């Protein structure tokens, strides 16, 4: 029945009726006294938090009012969760917080302490109306976040921010142990991460809590407080009675505390105790707050369709605003009519601010919308590479020599791709004290393919370490730790942590790709660049491994990476390019906060020959630091290999396709046909200008894409050629739309030299 629906008017009337019926005591408590016996919450703080709670409630009412005439675009509210304001009071203002979308009370309490209730309301309402003046996301989404309040914005993706929260706690702990590495947060800070009860069942939540417990079990301290705001519902699906408490209470390594989240004093005491434990012991904990959800999941949600009238009435009876009003009235701090006056005053202020932000401008162009996604400062990145080279040949020369054990890589013979990457990683760790290298089997084993061999011995377990076997947590660790760097803007090379996580195989990335898509790619977007994700993710991938097959270890699917806005996708095929490309990615991460995926072709790791056995043509000498500036490879620039006259055919390719294409081009040259083989090197952003120029030079283009035909790189290349005005002949060969089978059967679904030769002759015959 309609009468059972909790509407804004219904909630307002019930609050007024409940407060009007309250009876104040004969005498009241002083501001510095406990608001009631047995609590640490003072009367003064209770009054301040009540203002934050009232603001949060009126923000929900204002959002629904704005939505009623299509000027508000977000109505997922915090009504019933206002008790989380007490959590804000129980922790410090410099403790980084990653907030659930119903944590408006926390946001208002922290913002009000720093400035005013009015400023807090204006921030939130600007997000509701998508104002371009909104201080964190700039009108791109309604999020809780402000860099000056140490509140990191999070998206609505279920629990996806929790692995990052683990990483932030890790970064706070690890930064002081690294020479010359700074952090935006104090060494004794703790991380607060709130989440809903239904979300604790999500794989990302389980991964984050498991990782926190895993580190604790190993004796590695993570100062992290998970706050579960439990209203018993996931939209329309109820959490089974007792399930949330049971699953949280039994998590290894997490201290469990529970409280009534509708009781401000009880919530404050429990949060204060949990925060003190985390801060003093530097160990993780979970605070489980029992709350209610008022007015449904969002503005359009008719909860009467899936909840009984008794359930809705029970929630209304636990309204936290009524509970706090009763607390302060019974403490003699205010009279009932004064509570209602304060409620109306804040309501008037919020409505006035809502009317003001209505007229503020919205984002007006695609350029404005996408502006914070991926800033590119190639000149600055090139200077960073040059500065690193100067240090390596100057003051840091002795340290570099020591890192290599006295024998520098440029003093030896030509190197394979794996050896080159090992040397380049050594140089990166030696030159940048905040650089961390981690993943599965990267430390003691030195990597499955030996790429990280000896790095643990060279730099120690503080810099090079193995993680648990979970890609979601591995990426979250990097995303969170990298935030120690993202706010350090005072130097050309910020001093924070620069993570280099390794995903052991490309196929293993797909279960965790939301950490790149939903978290990494959105952070800069939803914070207008105030927070960024400086990180270089190394991934061993692609196909063509000999004697070791199957799609778990041979994966040619890169579409998901090319589709992530702002992500840089690098594929080094030759040793000569590998080190410069890695340095470019690291420089972009350090200077621009770029998120880079460095996709390393497994089958080429130990390749030595190009045309015939023993020619060593695939090897390359390692460039000394003095040559790094001249050999710099900017992001988004291809490399062309002229073969013969280079006038008859252009081959566009990458990865394993480069080696096969060069071999075919040599055969074509013997037949009198000249080719120019173009190594894309960068799959995102594509080197469009180079592709169009090299294609126009011959008028015939063969695209050699070792990825799948549907959703592969070749489709993007064709589109880039068309958009660039190419009018010649083009042909594409690509691998089949299939997973890669074990053994020789792989040859039936992957492109080979025969297919490239046939494609080339088909074009040359035109």
Phi, psi and omega in degrees: 000150183299328182296338181276350181283134179273098180264165175305317180295318179299315181295318179299313182295319180295322178298313180298316181296317183294317181291320181299332182276355182284151180240116180287155179283172181290327181225154184247176180264151178285157183306323183273356181276158174302143182290339171204164182297139174086005179241154175269355180285119181280161179299318181297315179294323179299319179294320179295318180291328177297321176299318178295320178296316179298319179298315179302316180297314182290334173296321176296316180295320180294322180297321179288325176296315179296322180293333184296337176235032170061033175246356175245138188240014182204120183231016172288110190255182182244011182298125186100342180253010187298345178296344179293351173300328180293330178294320178299322180287336184275346178245175181272157181290343178260012172276118180299139182231138175239110197255141170298155184288356174253019182261039180296326179300317177300311182300314182295320180295316180290318180294320181294323179295329181274329182219274182199162175299321180299318179295320178299314180296319181295320178303310184292315183293327175297325175292320180299320182266005179060043179286138177292347179270359178301130196286345182249304183267350177063032178091005182275335178190161175267108181226159171266115180185143172199126183298320183289345177259005182058034175253112182274123182294143177232156181271181178275359178300134189297112172061009186291345180277348185291318174302323176296321180300320175300318180295323177297316178297320177298316180297320179298320181285321187279327186306314182297340181276354183256131184298124174072015183257127180260177179209145178286351183242149179300157181295337180259015178291157172238160180256135177246127179226116181261152185204154179279164183293319179296329183289341181293347176274349184285149183302324181292324177293315179298321179296315182295314181293323177295319180295319178299317178293323180297314178296319180297320180297329178277358181086012178263117190276132177236112181279082189227128177247108171280134176240112178265114177267101192258103175257005174083004184221143168245089191059265180250356185263118181285145172283131180304140182306125177083350185293314183297315178300318182295315183290328179282320183294332185261008178288121181299137175083358181248121174286132187252133174224138180236152179202162174280107183290352177268354178255107187301315182293316180295320178297316180299314182297316180293318179294320179297317179294316181294318180295321179297319178299311182297319183289318183285316185270345186055045181229153184283155179210163176231133178251118184255111184251122176278121185228184175229159176245117181253143180070024174078182182293317180208180187301328183266002185276119176263087186293344178298342180286341183226003178233147179282159179296328178294319179297315181296319180294321179297321178295316180299326181292342180257018181312117183295333177293319176296320180298316179289323176301316179296321181300313185280332175290315180292340175276357179074020182279324179216161175265159181306317181293330177289326176297314180295322177299317180294319177302314181291322181297313179293322177300319179294318179298315181297316180296321178297317179294322178301319178293325180292316185286345178304324184272000182286151184291152173260166173301132193253341183221162176298326179296318178296317182298311187273356186311313184281355188299307187210078177297135180239120176236077188298327179293318179294321178297318178297322178293324178298318177298317180295319179295320178297318178297320180296319178293323182292336178258355182248248186298332183262008185299317181294319179295323179295315179299319179295322181298327179269010178070025177093344180243108183283146184296331180287348180270350179261192181282180179298151189246156171281175177299315180297317180294322179296316179296322177299316180293318181294322177293322176299314178298320180295316180293325180288323186274333186237100186300336182273359182286129177241136178243123184206162180160194180274120176070018183276338189267277185297320181282334182081022180091149179300328182248013175078010184293327181255022181302135176073356182290327175298315180295325183285326189235353174082166186289347176287335184252328183232118186207157177271146178248173172291164186274078179201110185293327178299313180291325180298313179291320178300323177300317179291318181297319180286316181297326180294341179292344174294340181262332195292341181254007180267092187255002189279345182238157177299320176243101182303157190263004185279190182284138174240103186280141171233081177281152177244129169263122192299322176218148180303323180298335181280347181286330192295332178285351184234010189294341178295337176294333175273315184284306188276336182250301185296314184288339184266339189298309178296323180297315183270005176233012181052034177085000180293327174238140182223173183240068179293112184196144174239109182267114177274131180227125172276125186201197185067188193244202174076017173293140176267136175065015178204097190236203184092152188287346177287337182241358174228098183234121181250026181262110181242003185302320183296330179281323180288343184268356182273115182301131175087346183284136175266127179242112182251139176230096178279122181264321186249148177305326182297333180264337191300310183294312178300322180292320178296318178297324178295317179296316179295321179294319178295321178295318183289321186266325185247356184071028185290148172258116184238139169248123184253097187269112187259120181293112184303315186295343181260357182309312187245016178292137181242329189251155179246298187266323180208159184299129177091001182279344178055026183285347179271348179282164177206145175292153177272127184286135174289159183307326181299337181264356184298315181300316181292331181265013182299137179247103181295149176299132177085021177241130181273174176230133183252136176246104177287133178233124184067222181287341180060026186249349191257330188209139173249128177249123179253122187203185179196167173054227180298333179299332180295313181296315180297319182293321178295323178294318178294320180299324178295322178293321178295323179298323178294338179267002176096009180254129178264139183231155167238115182264121185253118175271115180303318184066318181241118179272343173202120356287144177295143177282067190303313182300318180294320181295315181295316181297311183291329178289318180295335183294333181243335182078357177233127185233127172247119179265120180250102186245110179286351176281180182291151184295319179268125180077011181274182181291327183303323179298318179294323179295316179300316179297320180296322179294316179297312180298328181278000176089013179294132184237010180274198180269139181224144179218146182234134168239141182210164178288162184290157175282075184209153166290159185267121183280174180279143172076203185299340180298340179300331181297338182281343182245348179258147176290152178224183183295328179297317180295323179294318179297316180296318179297320179296314182294326178298322179285319183292339180281351183280000000 
